[in-house]
Amino acid sequence: MANHIEFCAFWIGQALFGIDVMQVQEIVSAQRETPIPQSSPVIRGLINLRGQVVTVIDLRTCLNLPACTDDENAVYIVIRYGKERFCLRVDRMMGVLDDCLEMVERPNELNEKQDMPLIGRVYRHVHNLLLELNIEQVLAMAKG
């Protein structure tokens, strides 16, 4: 089954992830973060984005991965979800994938292990599998 869908694709470690480009407002390079005491562990802090304060969510922490030591290539994907705006911190960008992707399946084994799965569907793209990130679940995790 082939679907035409555009993904904003990025890497977290060795895994390729994607989110619907319609949810992406913009992509910005790493910014200076201000930590928030006693916040959720997945929240890295706040950044000033052209005069607006935006919360930064660390996807490595959401995915239980060790912290990234390569801050030079880190990128923020600014997401607008309903009335909310936040940034996802990712290791590095791949770009927009706008060609046909073949949906493989929804990873049921992940759904059984988590109440709110972070991975939606899995797609084949060239030599990689692309994991569709569930933005709603990432936000729920950040809110605790």
Beta strands, then each sheet from edge to edge (+ up, - down):
strand 1: 2-3
strand 2: 7-12
strand 3: 15-20
strand 4: 24-29
strand 5: 43-49
strand 6: 52-58
strand 7: 75-81
strand 8: 84-90
strand 9: 92-97
strand 10: 101-105
strand 11: 119-125
strand 12: 128-133
sheet 1: 1+ 10- 11+ 12- 3- 2+ 9-
sheet 2: 4+ 7- 8+ 6+ 5-
end
